[in-house]
Amino acid sequence: MIEAPTTFSNAVQAAPRQEDPLREQAIQLEAFMFAELLRVSDTGISSPDGGGDSQFDSFLRQTQAEAVARSGQTGLAESIYQALIRQEQR
């Protein structure tokens, strides 16, 4: 059987989903913040047509931000999650 090559989008979709809604909210918050940083700093991968913003650039930034947040590499979502857990236990 031939397996599909692993691509960036396949890797993002294959990432294990967390069942904890609080953790999911922390991940979404990190993704939102990262997407805003990409927008304001005008960085990230630009759309294939080049030049200024296209109507799809916001979708691209959001997808990039969600991939970073779900990867756990920054640790921001985990820090937010742990802070929310501590707050909830009070």
Order of alpha helices (4+ residues) and beta strands (2+ residues): alpha-alpha-alpha-alpha
